[in-house]
Amino acid sequence: MDTTIFLFLLQDGVINGAVYALVAIALVLVFAVTRVIFVPQGEFVAFAALTVAALEHGIAPSTPWLLLALGILAAISDIVWHFRDLTWKRILRIAVFDLALPVALLLLTQALAPMKLGQVVNILLAIALITPMGPMIYRIAFEPLAHSTVLVLLMAAFGVHFSLIGLGLVFFGPEGSGTTPLSSASFSLGDLVVTGQSVAVLIVTAVLLVLFALFFGRTLLGKALRACSSNRIGARLVGIPTSVAGQFSFAIAALLGAVSGILVGPLMTVFYDSGFLIGLKAFVAAIIGGLVSYPLTVIAALGVGFAEALFSFWASNFKEVLVFTLIIPVLAWRSIYAPYHEESE
Amino acid sequence: MTALRSFAPPIVAAVLLIAPFTGWLPDYWVTLFNYIGISSLVAIGLVLLTGVGGMTSFGQSAFVGFGAYTTGVLTVHFGISPWLTLPVALLVTMAIAAAVGAVTVRLSGHYLPLATIAWGIAFFYLFGNISWLGAHDGLPGIPALRVGSHQLIDPKEYFVVVWVAVVLAVIATQNLLNGRVGRAVRALRRSTRAAEAFGVNTAGAKLMVFVYAAMLAGLAGWLYAHFQRSVSPGPFGVVAGTEYLLMAVLGGAGRVYGAILGAAGITVLRDQLQNLLPWLFGHTGNFESIAYGAVLVLVLQTASNGLWPILFGPPPPPKPPTPRDGNQLPTKVLPAPGVRLLQVQDARKTFGGLVAVNDVNFEVESSRIIGLIGPNGAGKSTTFNLITGALPLTSGAIAFEGHPLQTQTPQRAAALGLGRTFQHVEIVPDMSVIENVALGANLLGHAGVFRAMLKLDRAEEAMLFATARRQLERVGLADVAMQPAGTLALGQLRLVEVARALCLNPILLLLDEPAAGLRVGEKKALAKLLREVRSEGVSVLLVEHDMDFVMSLADHLVVLDFGTKIAEGVPADIRKNPAVLEAYLGGVS
């Protein structure tokens, strides 16, 4: 392997790693606030990319229909679980967020799609369509299980993953698609050709990570979320509603997933189920970060991206085997140095 | 109603097992029954692994794959008879499970299921990329099983093979769970500390369960390969692994028959959905996964104990065997009264900068009751945990009957004859009281996995249960012996722990606040029991807050305050000791 190939692999790895980093910090955030190991995080990535792809072709994507379906499920779930203490306030909230919002977005998408208003509109619309799915999924699947163990929540997360994959096939169909790059510029750096897309990926990721750090370090809401993650009962006692915190963390996760989807769209052909592998690789990074540390997670994500690039050069058939085997020594190491304490049941 | 509940499962089972041979059941359904049977084997393994042993695995399908591919390669590439490949398939699965398990079962908490997902995916891609396994296309043309020259291709004939395997697996698993090793395994999920304190090698027990579950999956894989007559990587991925887990959870984690119910539920659901959904959506696809996910989430939300307990109620009480010819376990020869048993020399334990136990010295002689007292936070329980090996010493030495306990583990403490109770009761709530107590006699038995599976351990089990029953009578709980331990009050549970510790045939009994939560009458009975135990030659080291109880009982008291020993002597002197009074009541400076 000469320097050119090495640099090429490095660039490839860093770009993939940057996307994994966005997905991975979403996983860490969701785990910290709700203890859910959110396996379906990758689905947001795939769905966002597919939404942008459809909009680019001037076709109205099925995403708002999926959003409406989730909204109806969330409304049903809310009404069933809170049947005895159903207030007007709650009914109004359900009507606005679960029903009116998806319908409004549906009409907006139908109106805007044929007009082909360009990349910025497509991206904003995709983010607007994907982000509300996060809190809806939290309310449907995880809020009723909020007091269960991590294992029960993990199994439920797998259940959600299966359902979303199935729904993805129904709403987006089996065909894959790619999107146009954010920037078609490219320049040479010695032997290496750097594409504008890779620069865009790095810039967007860096900006989001900085915003993320500022949000959790400087704002009251960010601090409240951190309080929930370190001690749920304590947070409740000082008046932080954990349900709202859970919904909020899922909204951020969906938002980060949507942005990742917009970034990977031009890099690969995205299918309805492509998100799973992206999510799992991000997951390897999140585990290395111990599901706690954001900076370590970002470094680990870049490492996973680079390792994947190297493996695909050396033994492309066994790329996935090697990436996932990598996690086992990491788990053993975490298990010894950060032992997990049994939860009281 | 209860009669109906207990008779319904065997009648339904009998009807279903006979149905294929009446000629009324179409082949389509017989084939479905065969798939249910094959999945049941994997689910039974998962019930043992997840429901009983507390280790969640998403990767069982990989072991099904190893079973299937082993027989596939041997029959297709080497032309070996399928019957001969069965032991090879099981051995290959066993070897791989032992290697994978050796790393996996040591992982704690949610790291363990995450690891199973990781190697589940890794093995799936491995199957799909190795050319002599046929890569993504798999291995076609696997021969059918033969009896003489007759091929078992008819689903009805294969039904016999599959369900004989399932019935044998159910019997072996039930026998295993009801034996000595099974009790240890059942203690893993809820009270690992108790299992360790009675000599259970917990890592070994976990690995045993892991390998057992994997071998059942390997057997399922072998059956699958010769029924399907081809293998490809598809059914051995993590999706299938989650499906097996769903079966175990749906049926009722922890219930062996529940696994069959869960397997039947999921297999029939998938089949029906595959017929219904394309009609609903207008085109074909993998839609059943929508319903799977929904079912999994709904089961977890509304019936996290699974369907079996809802349909058929709680598990029946155990039927412990009774000894035939008055055989009893050999009793330990206790040391003569007044011999030095336990020597604690300059024992020190620090947690970071906090000195919890500060160079404490004391001795315990045989046939004596020693009280270890002190205000809250004095370091009593830490001292206790140092002696029983639950915590390692920072410096100093502890010796028991001359054996230095430098590298003390709970298991070694148990083997030396130190029986203990816990400050916060460590009981397996879903196991009966007598089985909890019999766990204490774990080291007195020798029957292993195979003797238990073949029910060759009955004579020994009878003796273990006789010991357990005797100790339960001594603490006055014989009448609740068959109840699940979770239904008892806290005071009763403390007495169950005392009975369990006595089952070990201890030389030294270490009791951590045994009188807390006991009523007056129960306290008196416990004091009487401890005096009786002392007269038999057993020593007692007692951590206790109830001063009347400990003063009336102990021969000798050791008083700790802030980790340091401040006084030692007979109760009458301790009562007057100014340092002790100051520690308890505050100084009058």
Interface residues (C-beta under 8 A of the other chain):
Chain A: I37 I140 A141 P144 L145 S148 V150 L151 V152 L154 M155 A156 F158 G159 V160 H161 F162 S163 L164 I165 G166 L167 L169 V170 P174 L280 F283 V284 I287 N317 F318 E320 V321 F324 T325 I327 I328 L331 A332 R334 S335 P339 Y340 H341 E342 E343 E345
Chain B: T56 F58 V103 T104 R106 L107 S108 G109 H110 Y111 P113 L114 A115 I117 A118 W119 I121 A122 Y125 L126 N129 R190 T192 V239 T242 L245 L246 V249 F281 G285 N286 F287 E288 S289 I290 A291 Y292 G293 A294 V295 L296 V297 L300 Q301 S304
